Amino acid sequence: TQMAKCCKPAPPDAICGFVTRGKGVSVHRTDCPNLKEMVAKNGERLIDVEWGLNQTAGGSVFPVDVAVQAQDRQGLLRDISEVFTKEKMNVIGVQTQSIKGTAWMTFTVEVTDSGRLHKVLGLVAELPGVRSARRR
């Protein structure tokens, strides 16, 4: 199996498997737009999957993308990074762009449990100037 790069599933997300050609089973979140498109074309390749004990026991980390939209200001990136640091969430990637005073940021963070991410996104959303913080 492999985790789909398009939706980056992490426990306890609801997941489905899709039998690929030559790469085994790709695991997607059930709400993944790419999965819906693939099922529409090849529905017979959809299979049931579930998280294993090793993944749900906190032994594994999963990369998850987080999108932040905010009013651009000095120190914004630092403030958001501090939230992740205080919450002991490792940031492994950042993309940021500012257009006409609006900052568009994508953070890739490692999580053991996507449920905990909800709390962290709430803290990011409370920062001055942040308009939205959500999982991609």
C-alpha positions in Angstrom: 0.0 0.0 0.0 0.9 3.6 -0.3 -0.6 6.8 1.0 -2.1 9.0 -1.7 -0.2 12.2 -2.2 -3.3 14.1 -3.4 -5.2 13.9 -0.1 -2.5 12.7 2.4 -4.7 10.6 4.7 -3.8 10.2 8.4 -5.5 8.3 11.3 -8.4 8.5 12.1 -9.5 9.7 8.7 -12.1 7.6 6.9 -10.2 5.9 4.1 -10.7 3.8 0.9 -8.2 1.8 -1.2 -7.9 2.0 -4.9 -6.1 -0.8 -6.8 -3.6 0.9 -9.1 -1.9 -0.4 -12.1 1.5 -1.6 -11.1 1.8 0.2 -7.7 -0.5 -1.9 -5.4 -3.2 -0.2 -3.4 -3.3 3.6 -3.0 -5.0 4.7 0.2 -7.1 7.9 -0.1 -9.4 9.8 2.2 -13.0 9.0 1.4 -13.6 12.7 0.6 -10.8 12.9 -1.9 -11.9 14.5 -5.2 -9.3 12.5 -7.1 -10.7 9.2 -5.6 -14.2 10.2 -6.6 -13.0 10.8 -10.2 -11.1 7.5 -10.3 -14.1 5.6 -8.9 -16.4 7.1 -11.6 -14.1 5.7 -14.3 -13.1 2.4 -12.6 -15.4 1.7 -9.7 -14.5 -2.0 -9.6 -11.0 -1.1 -8.4 -12.2 0.4 -5.1 -11.6 -1.8 -2.0 -12.2 -1.5 1.7 -9.2 -0.7 3.8 -8.7 0.3 7.5 -5.9 1.6 9.6 -3.6 -1.0 11.2 -2.7 -1.1 14.8 0.8 0.3 14.2 -0.6 3.4 12.6 -3.2 4.2 15.2 -1.0 3.5 18.2 1.0 6.6 17.5 4.0 4.8 16.0 3.8 6.4 12.6 3.8 10.0 11.4 1.9 11.2 8.3 2.5 14.3 6.3 -0.6 16.5 6.1 -1.1 19.8 4.1 -2.6 22.8 5.9 -3.7 25.9 4.0 -3.7 29.3 5.7 -5.0 32.5 4.2 -4.3 35.7 6.1 -3.8 39.5 5.9 0.0 39.7 5.1 2.0 41.3 7.9 5.5 41.3 9.3 6.0 38.3 11.6 3.1 36.3 10.3 5.2 33.3 9.2 7.0 33.3 12.5 3.8 33.5 14.5 2.2 30.5 12.7 5.5 28.5 13.0 5.5 29.2 16.7 2.0 27.6 17.1 3.3 24.4 15.4 6.4 24.4 17.5 4.5 24.9 20.8 2.1 22.1 19.8 5.1 19.8 19.0 4.1 19.5 15.3 7.0 19.1 12.9 6.8 21.3 9.8 8.5 19.6 6.9 7.5 22.0 4.1 6.3 25.6 3.6 5.0 27.4 0.5 4.0 31.0 0.8 2.9 33.8 -1.6 1.6 37.3 -1.0 -0.7 38.9 -3.5 -2.2 42.3 -2.9 -1.8 42.1 0.9 -3.1 38.6 1.2 -0.8 35.8 2.3 -1.5 32.3 0.9 0.4 29.7 2.8 0.6 25.9 2.6 2.4 24.1 5.5 3.2 20.4 5.4 3.2 19.1 8.9 3.8 15.6 10.4 0.9 14.2 12.5 0.3 11.0 14.3 -3.4 11.7 14.5 -5.3 14.0 12.2 -7.8 14.6 15.0 -5.3 16.6 17.0 -4.7 18.8 13.9 -8.2 20.4 14.4 -7.0 21.9 17.7 -3.8 23.3 16.2 -5.7 24.8 13.2 -8.0 26.5 15.7 -5.0 28.1 17.4 -3.6 29.3 14.1 -7.0 30.7 13.1 -7.0 32.8 16.3 -3.7 34.6 15.3 -4.1 38.3 14.2 -4.9 38.7 10.6 -5.6 35.0 9.9 -8.8 34.6 7.8 -8.8 30.8 7.5 -6.7 27.8 8.5 -7.8 24.4 7.2 -6.6 21.1 6.1 -6.2 20.6 2.3 
